[in-house]
Amino acid sequence: MAVALSFDVDNETAPFCLDETSPGRVSQAHYGSRVGLPRITSLLREHDARASFFVPAVAMRLAPDAVERVREEGHEVGLHGWIHERCGDLSEAEEYALAERSADVLRRHTGLMPRGMRTPWWDFTEHTLPVARHLGLLYDSSMMADDEPYELLDRGERTGMVEVPVAWIRDDAPYFPDDPAARQILAPRQVLQIWKDEFDGAVAEGGLFQLTLHPHVIGHRSRMLVLRELLTHISSRPGVWFATHEEVARHIGSRIGIASDSARESSA
């Protein structure tokens, strides 16, 4: 079975996209690149686990060294919008323009073409799939129709794009909200049990365990303890493949007959 860990490196874009610019609020988000991200990459190194990091373009420009360290560790960097905007608030032209600008920033900072995306807020509009196809992406990771990856259709037409599905139950943000008025309803170790059960269920079915985390959320000490115990639990099971989302998408694509990059480019 496969384990696809992912980290949405929102950092300061988390408050910026909501027009919250007070120093206190921004410092809370800056914790992600300053403290959370180094802790995460160190823990992944201990378990020889590669992951996918989805980074808004503004966050990439604010912390280019952090993105460079992620790449040096062998992790994937994917698209995550411009400033964590809500795609549903954009016109079709605006969504296209911001996606192209974001892809350009990622290329300049990593030297690589983006292969996948995760929409900010998981806000996938009627224009998002055509935008992703326009960018030549291999996969998306924003939708929730299954536990296992599947091919996206565009009005019944096969697209050759794989969906690596997400779920709120496998995301740290709902359990540990940024807003102090939004009460944390579960202790970290209770969340650990949910994620262990999700992983064990994936093992029983021989499928995918996908997890979405945020450095400024999971990066705190008590929560990192939970992530450490989860990775220890995962690593104790034989036959587990730690894979980037791109690797999962390529594996699924080969199984369901999706054309290779070269074939897709020649037919475009």
ROZAVO-673236 format. One record per residue (C-alpha): residue in one letter; x, y, z. Coordinates in Angstrom, 1 decimal, always signed. Layout:
! ROZAVO-673236
<site 'A' <X Y Z>>,
...
***
This chain:
! ROZAVO-673236
<site 'M' <+0.0 +0.0 +0.0>>,
<site 'A' <+1.0 +3.6 -0.5>>,
<site 'V' <+1.4 +6.5 +2.0>>,
<site 'A' <+1.2 +10.0 +0.4>>,
<site 'L' <+2.1 +12.6 +3.0>>,
<site 'S' <+1.4 +16.2 +2.0>>,
<site 'F' <+2.1 +19.6 +3.5>>,
<site 'D' <+0.3 +22.8 +2.5>>,
<site 'V' <+3.0 +25.5 +3.2>>,
<site 'D' <+0.6 +28.4 +3.6>>,
<site 'N' <+2.6 +30.4 +6.1>>,
<site 'E' <+1.8 +34.1 +5.9>>,
<site 'T' <-0.6 +33.6 +3.0>>,
<site 'A' <-3.1 +32.1 +5.5>>,
<site 'P' <-3.9 +35.5 +7.1>>,
<site 'F' <-3.0 +37.6 +4.0>>,
<site 'C' <-5.7 +36.0 +1.9>>,
<site 'L' <-8.2 +37.0 +4.5>>,
<site 'D' <-6.8 +40.5 +4.7>>,
<site 'E' <-5.6 +39.9 +8.3>>,
<site 'T' <-2.3 +41.8 +8.5>>,
<site 'S' <-1.7 +42.5 +12.2>>,
<site 'P' <+1.8 +41.6 +13.3>>,
<site 'G' <+0.4 +39.1 +15.9>>,
<site 'R' <-1.6 +37.2 +13.3>>,
<site 'V' <+1.2 +37.2 +10.8>>,
<site 'S' <+3.7 +35.9 +13.3>>,
<site 'Q' <+1.4 +33.0 +14.1>>,
<site 'A' <+1.5 +32.0 +10.4>>,
<site 'H' <+5.3 +32.7 +10.1>>,
<site 'Y' <+5.8 +30.0 +12.7>>,
<site 'G' <+5.3 +27.6 +9.8>>,
<site 'S' <+8.5 +28.4 +7.9>>,
<site 'R' <+10.5 +29.5 +10.9>>,
<site 'V' <+9.8 +26.4 +13.2>>,
<site 'G' <+7.3 +24.0 +11.7>>,
<site 'L' <+8.9 +23.2 +8.4>>,
<site 'P' <+12.4 +22.4 +9.7>>,
<site 'R' <+10.9 +20.1 +12.3>>,
<site 'I' <+8.9 +18.3 +9.6>>,
<site 'T' <+11.7 +17.8 +7.1>>,
<site 'S' <+13.9 +16.5 +10.0>>,
<site 'L' <+11.3 +14.0 +11.0>>,
<site 'L' <+10.7 +12.9 +7.3>>,
<site 'R' <+14.5 +12.4 +7.0>>,
<site 'E' <+14.5 +10.1 +10.1>>,
<site 'H' <+11.9 +7.8 +8.4>>,
<site 'D' <+13.4 +8.1 +4.9>>,
<site 'A' <+10.0 +9.4 +3.8>>,
<site 'R' <+9.5 +11.7 +0.8>>,
<site 'A' <+6.4 +13.9 +0.7>>,
<site 'S' <+4.7 +16.6 -1.4>>,
<site 'F' <+4.7 +20.2 -0.4>>,
<site 'F' <+2.1 +22.5 -1.9>>,
<site 'V' <+3.2 +26.1 -1.7>>,
<site 'P' <+1.3 +29.3 -2.7>>,
<site 'A' <+3.5 +31.5 -4.9>>,
<site 'V' <+3.6 +34.4 -2.4>>,
<site 'A' <+4.7 +32.0 +0.3>>,
<site 'M' <+7.4 +30.7 -2.0>>,
<site 'R' <+8.6 +34.3 -2.6>>,
<site 'L' <+8.6 +35.1 +1.1>>,
<site 'A' <+10.6 +32.0 +2.1>>,
<site 'P' <+12.6 +30.9 -1.0>>,
<site 'D' <+15.3 +29.2 +1.2>>,
<site 'A' <+12.7 +27.0 +2.9>>,
<site 'V' <+11.4 +25.8 -0.5>>,
<site 'E' <+15.0 +25.2 -1.6>>,
<site 'R' <+15.6 +23.0 +1.5>>,
<site 'V' <+12.5 +21.0 +0.7>>,
<site 'R' <+13.7 +20.3 -2.8>>,
<site 'E' <+17.2 +19.4 -1.6>>,
<site 'E' <+15.6 +16.8 +0.6>>,
<site 'G' <+14.1 +15.2 -2.5>>,
<site 'H' <+10.5 +16.2 -1.8>>,
<site 'E' <+8.0 +17.3 -4.5>>,
<site 'V' <+6.8 +21.0 -4.7>>,
<site 'G' <+3.4 +21.5 -6.2>>,
<site 'L' <+1.1 +24.4 -7.0>>,
<site 'H' <-1.2 +25.9 -4.3>>,
<site 'G' <-2.5 +29.1 -5.8>>,
<site 'W' <-1.1 +32.6 -5.7>>,
<site 'I' <-1.9 +33.9 -2.2>>,
<site 'H' <-4.2 +31.1 -1.0>>,
<site 'E' <-7.1 +32.9 -2.7>>,
<site 'R' <-10.6 +31.4 -3.0>>,
<site 'C' <-10.9 +30.3 -6.7>>,
<site 'G' <-14.7 +30.7 -6.4>>,
<site 'D' <-14.2 +34.4 -6.0>>,
<site 'L' <-12.3 +34.7 -9.3>>,
<site 'S' <-13.5 +35.1 -12.8>>,
<site 'E' <-12.4 +32.5 -15.4>>,
<site 'A' <-9.7 +34.9 -16.7>>,
<site 'E' <-8.4 +35.7 -13.2>>,
<site 'E' <-8.2 +32.0 -12.3>>,
<site 'Y' <-6.2 +31.3 -15.5>>,
<site 'A' <-3.9 +34.3 -15.0>>,
<site 'L' <-3.1 +33.5 -11.3>>,
<site 'A' <-2.5 +29.9 -12.1>>,
<site 'E' <+0.0 +30.8 -14.9>>,
<site 'R' <+1.8 +33.3 -12.6>>,
<site 'S' <+2.0 +30.7 -9.8>>,
<site 'A' <+3.4 +28.1 -12.2>>,
<site 'D' <+6.0 +30.6 -13.4>>,
<site 'V' <+7.1 +31.4 -9.8>>,
<site 'L' <+7.4 +27.7 -9.0>>,
<site 'R' <+9.5 +27.1 -12.2>>,
<site 'R' <+11.8 +29.9 -11.3>>,
<site 'H' <+12.3 +28.8 -7.7>>,
<site 'T' <+12.7 +25.1 -8.3>>,
<site 'G' <+13.9 +24.9 -11.9>>,
<site 'L' <+11.1 +22.3 -12.6>>,
<site 'M' <+7.8 +22.3 -14.3>>,
<site 'P' <+4.9 +21.8 -11.8>>,
<site 'R' <+3.4 +18.3 -12.1>>,
<site 'G' <+0.5 +18.7 -9.7>>,
<site 'M' <-1.7 +21.2 -7.9>>,
<site 'R' <-3.9 +21.6 -4.8>>,
<site 'T' <-6.4 +24.4 -5.0>>,
<site 'P' <-6.4 +26.8 -2.0>>,
<site 'W' <-9.3 +26.0 +0.4>>,
<site 'W' <-9.9 +22.9 -1.8>>,
<site 'D' <-12.0 +25.3 -3.8>>,
<site 'F' <-12.4 +23.6 -7.2>>,
<site 'T' <-14.5 +25.6 -9.7>>,
<site 'E' <-15.9 +24.8 -13.1>>,
<site 'H' <-12.8 +26.5 -14.6>>,
<site 'T' <-10.2 +24.7 -12.5>>,
<site 'L' <-9.9 +21.5 -14.5>>,
<site 'P' <-9.5 +23.3 -17.8>>,
<site 'V' <-6.9 +25.5 -16.1>>,
<site 'A' <-5.0 +22.4 -14.9>>,
<site 'R' <-5.1 +20.9 -18.4>>,
<site 'H' <-3.9 +24.1 -19.9>>,
<site 'L' <-0.9 +24.0 -17.6>>,
<site 'G' <-0.2 +20.3 -18.6>>,
<site 'L' <-0.5 +19.0 -15.1>>,
<site 'L' <-0.4 +15.3 -14.3>>,
<site 'Y' <-2.7 +15.4 -11.3>>,
<site 'D' <-4.8 +17.4 -8.9>>,
<site 'S' <-5.3 +16.8 -5.1>>,
<site 'S' <-8.3 +18.8 -4.1>>,
<site 'M' <-11.3 +16.6 -4.5>>,
<site 'M' <-13.0 +14.1 -2.2>>,
<site 'A' <-15.0 +11.5 -4.3>>,
<site 'D' <-13.0 +8.5 -3.2>>,
<site 'D' <-10.3 +7.1 -0.8>>,
<site 'E' <-8.4 +5.9 -3.8>>,
<site 'P' <-7.0 +7.9 -6.8>>,
<site 'Y' <-9.1 +8.1 -9.9>>,
<site 'E' <-9.1 +9.8 -13.3>>,
<site 'L' <-10.9 +13.1 -13.7>>,
<site 'L' <-13.4 +13.5 -16.5>>,
<site 'D' <-14.3 +16.8 -18.2>>,
<site 'R' <-18.0 +16.6 -19.3>>,
<site 'G' <-17.6 +12.9 -19.7>>,
<site 'E' <-14.3 +13.2 -21.6>>,
<site 'R' <-11.2 +11.4 -20.2>>,
<site 'T' <-8.6 +14.0 -19.3>>,
<site 'G' <-5.5 +11.9 -18.4>>,
<site 'M' <-5.4 +13.7 -15.1>>,
<site 'V' <-5.3 +11.7 -11.9>>,
<site 'E' <-7.1 +12.9 -8.8>>,
<site 'V' <-5.2 +12.1 -5.5>>,
<site 'P' <-8.2 +12.7 -3.2>>,
<site 'V' <-8.1 +14.5 +0.1>>,
<site 'A' <-10.5 +14.5 +3.0>>,
<site 'W' <-11.2 +16.7 +6.0>>,
<site 'I' <-10.8 +13.8 +8.3>>,
<site 'R' <-7.2 +13.4 +7.2>>,
<site 'D' <-6.4 +17.1 +7.6>>,
<site 'D' <-4.9 +18.8 +10.7>>,
<site 'A' <-6.7 +22.2 +10.2>>,
<site 'P' <-10.2 +21.2 +11.3>>,
<site 'Y' <-8.9 +19.6 +14.5>>,
<site 'F' <-6.5 +22.5 +15.4>>,
<site 'P' <-8.0 +25.7 +14.1>>,
<site 'D' <-6.0 +28.9 +13.8>>,
<site 'D' <-8.8 +31.1 +15.2>>,
<site 'P' <-8.9 +31.0 +19.0>>,
<site 'A' <-12.7 +31.4 +18.8>>,
<site 'A' <-12.9 +28.2 +16.9>>,
<site 'R' <-12.5 +25.7 +19.7>>,
<site 'Q' <-10.1 +22.8 +19.4>>,
<site 'I' <-12.5 +19.9 +19.9>>,
<site 'L' <-10.0 +17.0 +20.2>>,
<site 'A' <-6.7 +16.5 +22.0>>,
<site 'P' <-3.7 +15.7 +19.7>>,
<site 'R' <-3.6 +12.1 +20.8>>,
<site 'Q' <-7.3 +11.6 +19.9>>,
<site 'V' <-6.5 +12.9 +16.4>>,
<site 'L' <-3.6 +10.4 +16.3>>,
<site 'Q' <-6.0 +7.6 +16.9>>,
<site 'I' <-8.3 +8.7 +14.0>>,
<site 'W' <-5.3 +8.9 +11.6>>,
<site 'K' <-4.0 +5.5 +12.8>>,
<site 'D' <-7.4 +4.0 +12.1>>,
<site 'E' <-7.5 +5.6 +8.6>>,
<site 'F' <-4.0 +4.1 +7.9>>,
<site 'D' <-4.9 +0.7 +9.2>>,
<site 'G' <-8.0 +0.7 +7.0>>,
<site 'A' <-5.9 +1.5 +4.0>>,
<site 'V' <-3.6 -1.3 +4.9>>,
<site 'A' <-6.5 -3.7 +5.2>>,
<site 'E' <-7.8 -2.7 +1.7>>,
<site 'G' <-4.4 -2.5 +0.1>>,
<site 'G' <-5.0 +1.1 -0.9>>,
<site 'L' <-3.8 +4.7 -0.3>>,
<site 'F' <-3.4 +6.6 +2.9>>,
<site 'Q' <-3.2 +10.3 +2.1>>,
<site 'L' <-2.7 +13.0 +4.7>>,
<site 'T' <-2.8 +16.8 +4.5>>,
<site 'L' <-0.9 +18.8 +7.1>>,
<site 'H' <+0.2 +22.5 +7.5>>,
<site 'P' <+3.6 +23.4 +9.0>>,
<site 'H' <+2.1 +26.3 +11.0>>,
<site 'V' <-0.5 +24.0 +12.4>>,
<site 'I' <+1.1 +20.5 +12.9>>,
<site 'G' <+4.6 +22.1 +13.7>>,
<site 'H' <+3.9 +22.7 +17.4>>,
<site 'R' <+5.6 +20.3 +19.9>>,
<site 'S' <+2.6 +18.4 +21.1>>,
<site 'R' <+1.3 +17.9 +17.5>>,
<site 'M' <+4.7 +16.9 +16.2>>,
<site 'L' <+4.8 +14.2 +18.8>>,
<site 'V' <+1.6 +12.9 +17.3>>,
<site 'L' <+3.1 +13.0 +13.8>>,
<site 'R' <+6.2 +11.2 +15.0>>,
<site 'E' <+4.1 +8.4 +16.6>>,
<site 'L' <+2.0 +8.1 +13.4>>,
<site 'L' <+5.1 +7.8 +11.2>>,
<site 'T' <+6.5 +5.2 +13.6>>,
<site 'H' <+3.2 +3.3 +13.4>>,
<site 'I' <+3.3 +3.5 +9.6>>,
<site 'S' <+7.0 +2.5 +9.3>>,
<site 'S' <+6.3 -0.6 +11.5>>,
<site 'R' <+4.1 -2.2 +8.8>>,
<site 'P' <+5.8 -4.2 +6.1>>,
<site 'G' <+5.1 -3.3 +2.4>>,
<site 'V' <+4.5 +0.4 +2.9>>,
<site 'W' <+5.6 +2.7 +0.1>>,
<site 'F' <+6.2 +6.4 +1.0>>,
<site 'A' <+5.4 +8.2 -2.2>>,
<site 'T' <+5.0 +11.7 -3.5>>,
<site 'H' <+1.7 +12.6 -5.0>>,
<site 'E' <+3.4 +12.7 -8.4>>,
<site 'E' <+4.6 +9.2 -7.9>>,
<site 'V' <+1.2 +8.0 -6.9>>,
<site 'A' <-0.4 +9.7 -9.9>>,
<site 'R' <+2.2 +8.2 -12.3>>,
<site 'H' <+1.6 +4.7 -10.8>>,
<site 'I' <-2.2 +5.0 -11.2>>,
<site 'G' <-1.8 +6.5 -14.6>>,
<site 'S' <+0.2 +3.5 -15.8>>,
<site 'R' <-2.5 +1.1 -14.4>>,
<site 'I' <-5.5 +2.8 -16.1>>,
<site 'G' <-3.8 +3.6 -19.4>>,
<site 'I' <-3.1 +7.3 -19.1>>,
<site 'A' <-0.6 +8.5 -21.7>>,
<site 'S' <+2.9 +9.4 -20.7>>,
<site 'D' <+4.1 +13.0 -20.5>>,
<site 'S' <+5.8 +12.8 -23.9>>,
<site 'A' <+2.7 +11.3 -25.6>>,
<site 'R' <+0.5 +14.0 -24.0>>,
<site 'E' <+2.8 +16.8 -25.1>>,
<site 'S' <+3.0 +15.5 -28.7>>,
<site 'S' <-0.7 +15.3 -28.9>>,
<site 'A' <-1.3 +18.8 -27.4>>,
***
